[in-house]
Amino acid sequence: MITIRVLVATIILTLSMCSHQVESQQSEVAKVPVVYSPDYKLSLFGLEKLHPFDIGKYDKIYEALENDGMLDAKRIHKPEKLDGAQLGLVHTEAYLNSLRDPRMVARCMEAPAIKMVPKMLLESKVVDPFILSSGGTLLAARLALKEGVAVNLGGGYHHAKPNSGEGFCIIADVPIAIRQLQLEGKIKKALIIDTDIHQGNGTIRCLWQDESTFCFSMHEAGIYPLPKEKGDLDVELRAGIKDQEYLEILQSHLDKLIQSSKPDIVFHVAGCDALLGDPLANGAMSVKGVRSRDQMIVEACRKHQVPYVMTLSGGYSKDAWRAQYLSVKAIMQKWM
C-alpha cells in the first residue's frame, strides 16, 4: 500500500514538475521581445484623417497581438525617447531646431494640415512620437543582440536625411541606432534590408560611403523617390509584381548578402506597401506574400546567426496593418 508519506512526496514532486513546465513555457513565450508604446501615435485633433498613413496602425497591431495572447509582461518593452546627443549622431543641429516650426514639419510629413498645429503642441503631438518610436528601434536592436530577434511596432523612417525629412519621415531611426551601438562598441557592421516598396533614400544618405554599413533595397522603379539614391545594392522591381516573382528575387540575394557584408546585426525596414491596392505604389503582393517575405528574411538571419530587428515602416492600404500583424505573429510563433 502507498503510505501517506509517499503520497505526499508524489504530490509535491508532481506540483514541482508542473511549476517547472509553466516556467519553461513562460520562458519560451518571452523569446521574441516586442517594443511598443501607445505614445507612438500622432495626435492632430482629427487632422490625421486627411493623411494617407493610418496613424492607428501600430495600435491595431498591438491590440490584435494582445487579443491573440501573444503578449505578456516579459515580452513587451516600453522605449524611451532618443536624447539630443543620440539624435545628433546623424542629424544636424540646424535640422533638429527646424522641427520646432510647423511649416517645416508639414513639408517633411507632406501634410499641409500640420501648419495649423500650434507651436506649443507641435513637439508633444507630432515630433515626440517620432523620437519615441526611434528610441524603440534602438531598444529593439539592443534586445535583438541579446535574444536574436526583436520587433519594434513602429520605426523604419527611411526617408529622413541628416539635414531634412520627407516622405512622412522626420527622424532617421535605423542610422541612429547603428551609430549608437557602434559608439558603445556593441557592433561594428550593420546590414539594412529595406523591403519597403519605396527606396530608403534617407537611410542611404545618412550612411553614405560608410564601409561599416551595407544598404540593400528592393523597391519599385519609377515611383517616389525620384531620382533614386545609389545604395550598396539596389534591386528595382517592375510595377505589378506578385508574390512568387518577388520572393524568388529576394531569395536569390539573401544568403550572398549576409555572407558578403558580414554584419553584426540586420535591420529590416519591413514596409508592406507592395500590397495589392496600396494607393502610393503599384505592387500586387498578397498578405500571405508579405508574411512569407518577412519569414524568409528572419530565417536567413537565423541560419547565419545574425541578430534581426524588424521596423514596420510604410504601408497605406486598408490591409496594411493586418498584413504586418500576421507577419509579426508568425515570427513570434516561429521563435517560441
matplotlib code that plots the C-alpha trace (Angstrom):
import matplotlib.pyplot as plt

x = [0.0, 1.1, 1.9, 0.7, 4.4, 4.9, 1.6, 2.6, 6.0, 4.5, 2.1, 5.0, 7.1, 4.2, 3.5, 7.2, 7.3, 4.2, 5.7, 8.9, 6.9, 5.0, 8.2, 9.7, 6.7, 6.8, 10.5, 9.7, 6.8, 9.2, 11.7, 10.7, 10.8, 8.2, 8.8, 5.8, 4.2, 0.7, 2.5, 3.8, 0.5, 0.5, -2.4, -3.5, -7.0, -8.6, -6.5, -4.6, -7.6, -6.5, -3.2, -2.8, -0.9, -3.0, -2.0, -3.6, -1.7, 0.7, -2.2, -4.2, -1.3, -0.6, -4.2, -4.5, -1.4, -2.7, -6.1, -4.3, -2.5, 0.9, 2.0, 2.8, 4.9, 8.1, 7.6, 6.5, 9.1, 8.5, 11.1, 12.4, 12.8, 16.2, 18.1, 19.7, 23.2, 21.7, 19.7, 22.9, 24.8, 23.0, 21.0, 22.4, 21.7, 20.0, 17.6, 16.7, 16.0, 13.8, 11.4, 10.0, 8.5, 5.1, 5.8, 9.0, 7.3, 4.4, 6.8, 8.6, 5.3, 3.8, 0.8, -0.2, -2.7, 0.2, 0.8, -2.3, -0.9, 0.2, 3.9, 3.3, 1.7, 3.9, 6.6, 4.4, 1.8, 3.8, 7.6, 7.9, 6.1, 8.7, 11.6, 10.0, 9.4, 13.0, 14.1, 12.0, 14.2, 17.4, 15.8, 14.7, 18.3, 19.7, 17.1, 18.0, 21.6, 20.6, 17.7, 18.5, 15.3, 13.2, 10.4, 9.6, 5.9, 7.0, 10.1, 11.6, 11.6, 13.9, 13.3, 14.7, 18.1, 20.8, 19.5, 16.0, 12.9, 10.4, 8.0, 6.3, 9.7, 11.5, 13.9, 16.4, 15.8, 17.8, 21.0, 20.8, 20.5, 23.5, 25.7, 24.8, 25.6, 28.8, 29.7, 29.1, 31.2, 28.3, 28.5, 31.0, 29.0, 25.3, 23.2, 20.0, 17.5, 14.9, 11.8, 9.5, 8.4, 9.8, 13.6, 15.1, 16.9, 17.3, 19.0, 21.4, 22.3, 22.7, 25.2, 26.7, 30.0, 30.3, 32.1, 30.7, 27.2, 25.5, 22.2, 20.2, 16.9, 14.2, 11.9, 9.7, 11.2, 9.5, 7.9, 8.9, 11.7, 12.9, 15.7, 16.8, 19.9, 22.7, 22.7, 25.2, 22.8, 19.6, 17.1, 14.5, 11.1, 8.6, 5.1, 2.6, 5.0, 3.3, 4.3, 6.2, 8.4, 9.1, 10.1, 12.3, 14.2, 14.6, 15.7, 18.4, 20.1, 19.7, 22.5, 25.1, 24.0, 24.6, 27.8, 29.4, 28.5, 29.3, 27.0, 26.8, 23.1, 20.4, 17.8, 14.8, 12.7, 9.6, 7.2, 4.2, 3.3, 4.0, 0.5, -2.2, -4.3, -1.7, -2.6, 1.1, 2.6, 1.8, 2.7, 0.4, 1.5, -0.9, -0.9, 0.4, 3.3, 4.3, 4.3, 6.4, 8.8, 9.4, 9.7, 12.3, 14.5, 14.2, 15.1, 18.1, 19.3, 18.7, 20.6, 23.6, 23.3, 22.9, 20.5, 17.4, 15.5, 12.1, 10.8, 7.4, 7.9, 5.3, 2.1, -1.0, -3.7, -6.6, -4.9, -1.5, -2.0, -3.4, -0.5, 2.1, 0.1, 0.1, 3.7, 4.8, 2.6, 4.2, 7.7, 6.7, 5.2, 8.2, 10.6, 8.6]
y = [0.0, 3.6, 5.3, 8.8, 10.0, 8.5, 10.0, 13.5, 13.2, 12.2, 15.2, 17.6, 16.2, 16.5, 20.1, 20.9, 19.4, 21.3, 24.5, 23.9, 23.3, 26.5, 28.5, 26.8, 27.7, 31.3, 31.5, 30.2, 32.6, 35.5, 34.7, 37.5, 40.9, 43.4, 47.2, 49.4, 52.4, 53.9, 57.2, 56.3, 57.6, 61.1, 63.3, 66.0, 66.6, 64.7, 66.3, 62.9, 61.6, 63.7, 61.8, 58.6, 56.9, 55.0, 56.7, 54.0, 51.1, 50.5, 50.4, 47.9, 45.6, 45.7, 45.1, 42.2, 40.5, 41.1, 39.6, 36.5, 36.1, 36.7, 39.4, 39.3, 41.4, 39.6, 40.1, 43.8, 46.5, 50.3, 52.6, 55.9, 58.9, 59.4, 62.2, 65.2, 63.6, 60.4, 62.5, 64.4, 61.3, 61.6, 64.8, 68.3, 70.8, 73.2, 70.5, 69.4, 73.0, 73.4, 70.8, 73.4, 75.1, 73.7, 74.6, 72.6, 69.5, 69.9, 69.7, 66.6, 64.9, 66.0, 67.0, 70.7, 70.4, 70.3, 74.0, 74.6, 72.8, 75.4, 75.5, 74.7, 71.4, 70.5, 68.9, 66.7, 65.8, 65.3, 65.3, 63.4, 60.3, 60.0, 60.4, 57.9, 55.3, 55.9, 55.1, 52.0, 50.9, 51.4, 49.4, 46.6, 46.5, 46.1, 43.3, 41.6, 41.4, 39.5, 37.4, 37.0, 38.7, 41.7, 43.8, 47.4, 48.1, 51.4, 53.0, 52.4, 56.1, 55.6, 58.8, 61.1, 62.5, 64.3, 67.8, 67.2, 65.0, 63.8, 61.1, 61.1, 60.6, 63.1, 61.0, 58.5, 55.9, 53.0, 55.0, 56.5, 53.0, 51.8, 54.8, 54.5, 50.8, 51.4, 54.2, 51.7, 49.1, 46.6, 46.3, 47.0, 46.3, 46.6, 45.4, 47.2, 45.1, 47.5, 45.9, 48.9, 49.4, 53.0, 53.2, 54.2, 57.2, 58.8, 55.8, 55.7, 59.4, 59.0, 56.1, 57.5, 55.8, 54.1, 50.8, 49.7, 49.5, 47.9, 49.2, 46.7, 47.9, 46.2, 48.9, 49.7, 51.7, 54.8, 55.9, 58.2, 58.9, 60.3, 60.4, 57.4, 57.4, 54.8, 52.3, 49.5, 47.1, 48.3, 45.9, 47.7, 45.9, 46.2, 47.6, 45.0, 42.5, 39.5, 37.1, 34.4, 36.7, 38.9, 36.1, 34.4, 37.7, 38.1, 34.5, 34.8, 37.6, 36.8, 34.3, 36.2, 39.5, 38.3, 36.3, 39.2, 42.0, 40.0, 42.1, 42.0, 42.9, 43.2, 45.9, 45.1, 48.0, 45.9, 48.3, 46.5, 49.0, 46.3, 45.0, 45.0, 48.1, 50.4, 53.9, 55.0, 52.1, 49.6, 46.2, 43.3, 41.2, 39.4, 39.4, 35.9, 37.0, 39.8, 37.3, 34.9, 37.7, 38.6, 34.9, 34.4, 37.2, 36.1, 32.6, 33.8, 35.8, 32.7, 30.5, 32.8, 33.5, 37.3, 39.3, 40.5, 43.8, 44.5, 48.0, 48.5, 51.5, 52.2, 50.6, 52.6, 50.1, 49.0, 45.7, 47.1, 46.8, 43.3, 42.1, 43.3, 41.9, 38.5, 38.8, 39.7, 37.0, 34.4, 35.5, 35.2, 31.8, 30.6, 31.6, 30.0]
z = [0.0, -0.7, 2.6, 3.3, 3.3, -0.2, -1.5, -0.2, -1.7, -5.1, -5.0, -4.1, -7.0, -9.4, -8.4, -8.8, -12.3, -13.3, -11.9, -13.9, -17.1, -16.6, -16.0, -19.1, -21.2, -20.0, -20.8, -24.3, -24.8, -24.0, -26.7, -29.1, -27.5, -28.8, -28.4, -28.3, -26.7, -27.2, -27.4, -30.9, -32.2, -33.5, -32.4, -34.8, -33.4, -36.2, -39.0, -39.2, -41.1, -44.1, -44.2, -46.3, -43.5, -41.0, -37.7, -35.8, -37.4, -34.5, -32.0, -34.2, -34.5, -30.8, -29.8, -32.2, -30.8, -27.3, -28.2, -29.5, -26.3, -27.9, -25.5, -21.8, -19.3, -20.3, -24.0, -24.2, -23.7, -23.5, -25.1, -24.1, -26.4, -28.0, -26.4, -28.1, -28.3, -29.9, -32.5, -33.2, -34.2, -37.6, -37.8, -38.0, -35.2, -37.7, -38.9, -35.4, -34.4, -37.5, -36.2, -33.9, -37.0, -38.1, -41.7, -41.7, -40.2, -42.6, -45.5, -44.1, -43.4, -46.7, -44.7, -45.1, -42.2, -39.7, -40.4, -38.3, -35.2, -32.6, -31.9, -28.3, -29.3, -32.3, -30.2, -28.0, -30.5, -33.7, -33.2, -29.9, -31.2, -33.9, -31.4, -29.1, -31.9, -33.0, -29.4, -29.9, -32.8, -30.6, -27.8, -30.2, -31.5, -28.0, -27.3, -30.6, -29.7, -26.6, -27.8, -31.6, -32.8, -31.8, -33.2, -33.0, -33.7, -35.3, -36.8, -40.2, -41.1, -44.1, -46.0, -43.2, -44.1, -41.9, -42.7, -43.9, -43.7, -46.3, -47.2, -43.8, -42.1, -39.8, -37.7, -39.2, -36.6, -38.1, -38.8, -35.3, -33.7, -35.7, -34.8, -31.1, -31.0, -32.8, -30.3, -27.5, -29.1, -29.3, -33.1, -35.9, -39.0, -39.8, -42.7, -43.7, -45.7, -46.9, -48.5, -48.4, -52.0, -51.9, -51.8, -48.5, -49.9, -46.5, -44.9, -47.9, -47.4, -43.7, -44.2, -47.4, -48.4, -45.0, -45.1, -41.7, -43.1, -46.2, -47.6, -49.6, -51.1, -53.1, -54.5, -57.4, -60.2, -61.5, -58.2, -55.3, -54.5, -57.8, -58.7, -56.6, -54.5, -55.1, -52.3, -51.9, -53.7, -55.3, -56.9, -58.9, -59.3, -62.0, -61.3, -60.6, -59.1, -57.4, -54.6, -56.5, -58.6, -55.6, -53.3, -55.9, -56.4, -52.6, -52.1, -54.8, -52.8, -49.1, -48.5, -50.6, -49.0, -45.4, -46.3, -48.1, -45.7, -42.6, -40.3, -36.5, -36.8, -39.5, -39.5, -41.6, -42.9, -43.4, -45.2, -46.6, -49.4, -52.0, -51.2, -53.9, -53.6, -51.9, -53.1, -53.2, -55.2, -57.9, -56.3, -56.4, -53.4, -51.1, -47.3, -47.4, -49.7, -47.3, -44.4, -46.4, -47.3, -43.7, -42.6, -45.4, -44.0, -40.4, -41.4, -43.3, -40.3, -38.1, -40.5, -40.4, -36.7, -37.1, -34.8, -36.6, -35.9, -37.6, -38.1, -39.6, -42.0, -44.6, -45.9, -46.9, -48.0, -45.8, -45.3, -44.3, -40.5, -40.9, -43.1, -40.6, -37.6, -39.2, -40.2, -36.6, -35.2, -37.5, -36.4, -32.8, -33.2, -35.2, -32.3, -29.5]

ax = plt.figure().add_subplot(projection="3d")
ax.plot(x, y, z, "-o")
ax.set_aspect("equal")
plt.show()
